[in-house]
Amino acid sequence: MGEPAIHGVLSDFLHLPRLTDGRIDYTHSSAAPVLICFVNYRDRFLLLKRSEKVSAYRGLWSVVAGFIDDEWQSLREKVLEEVGEELGIFSHNITRMIRHYC
């Protein structure tokens, strides 16, 4: 199965304003596409406690996640970006990625 086109996922959001780096700005949008990543190691899944500094779900448990906000980035690149940003784990440390799309 091929990777779905990010552009297709974002088609309903391309009218929104852009940040200075070109990403879509969801600040005033009532909806946004989000990527979630379940990190598994030795039959355990990682849960993270959200910071009190974020705008949504402060202090609650969650998984690695991020807005899909760059139409030119692949889902694989986005997963690697989010896991790198939130966990400091980079592609050379990852042994396997399984993709499931909804």
C-alpha positions as CSV (number, residue, x, y, z in Angstrom):
1,M,0.0,0.0,0.0
2,G,1.4,3.4,-1.0
3,E,1.6,6.4,1.3
4,P,-1.4,8.7,1.0
5,A,-0.7,12.1,-0.4
6,I,-0.4,14.7,2.3
7,H,-1.8,17.3,-0.1
8,G,-5.1,15.3,-0.2
9,V,-5.3,15.3,3.6
10,L,-4.7,19.0,3.7
11,S,-7.0,20.0,0.9
12,D,-9.6,21.4,3.2
13,F,-7.0,23.5,5.1
14,L,-5.0,25.1,2.3
15,H,-7.0,28.3,2.5
16,L,-5.7,29.0,6.1
17,P,-2.9,31.5,6.7
18,R,0.7,30.4,6.7
19,L,3.4,30.8,9.3
20,T,6.6,32.5,8.3
21,D,8.2,29.1,7.6
22,G,5.4,28.1,5.2
23,R,3.5,25.7,7.5
24,I,-0.3,26.0,7.8
25,D,-1.4,28.1,10.8
26,Y,-4.3,26.4,12.6
27,T,-4.4,28.9,15.4
28,H,-8.0,30.1,14.6
29,S,-9.2,26.9,12.9
30,S,-11.9,24.7,14.6
31,A,-10.3,21.6,13.1
32,A,-6.8,20.4,12.1
33,P,-5.4,17.1,10.8
34,V,-3.2,15.5,13.4
35,L,-0.6,12.7,13.2
36,I,-0.4,10.4,16.2
37,C,2.5,8.0,16.8
38,F,2.4,5.0,19.1
39,V,6.0,4.3,20.3
40,N,6.5,0.6,21.2
41,Y,9.5,-0.9,22.9
42,R,9.7,-4.5,24.2
43,D,6.0,-4.9,24.3
44,R,5.4,-1.6,26.1
45,F,3.8,1.6,24.7
46,L,5.1,5.0,25.6
47,L,2.8,7.5,27.2
48,L,3.9,11.1,27.8
49,K,2.5,13.7,30.2
50,R,1.6,16.9,28.3
51,S,3.2,20.1,29.5
52,E,1.3,22.7,31.4
53,K,2.6,25.2,28.7
54,V,0.7,23.7,25.8
55,S,-2.7,25.1,24.6
56,A,-4.6,21.8,24.7
57,Y,-4.9,18.9,27.1
58,R,-2.5,20.4,29.6
59,G,-1.1,17.9,32.1
60,L,-2.9,14.9,30.5
61,W,-1.3,11.7,29.3
62,S,-0.9,11.3,25.5
63,V,1.3,9.9,22.7
64,V,3.6,11.6,20.4
65,A,1.5,13.8,18.1
66,G,1.7,16.8,15.9
67,F,-0.2,18.9,13.4
68,I,0.0,17.9,9.7
69,D,0.9,21.3,8.6
70,D,3.4,21.0,5.7
71,E,1.9,19.8,2.4
72,W,5.4,18.9,1.0
73,Q,6.4,16.6,3.8
74,S,5.7,12.9,3.7
75,L,4.0,11.1,6.6
76,R,7.3,9.2,7.3
77,E,9.2,12.5,7.5
78,K,6.5,13.9,9.8
79,V,6.7,10.9,12.1
80,L,10.5,11.2,12.3
81,E,10.3,14.9,12.9
82,E,7.8,14.5,15.8
83,V,9.6,11.6,17.4
84,G,12.9,13.5,17.1
85,E,11.4,16.7,18.6
86,E,9.5,15.1,21.5
87,L,11.7,12.2,22.4
88,G,15.2,12.9,21.0
89,I,15.0,9.6,19.0
90,F,16.2,9.8,15.5
91,S,15.9,7.6,12.4
92,H,19.2,5.7,13.1
93,N,17.7,4.6,16.5
94,I,14.5,3.3,15.0
95,T,14.4,-0.4,14.0
96,R,11.0,-0.6,12.4
97,M,8.0,1.6,11.5
98,I,4.6,0.2,10.8
99,R,2.2,2.5,9.0
100,H,-1.6,2.5,9.5
101,Y,-3.8,5.1,7.9
102,C,-7.3,6.0,8.7
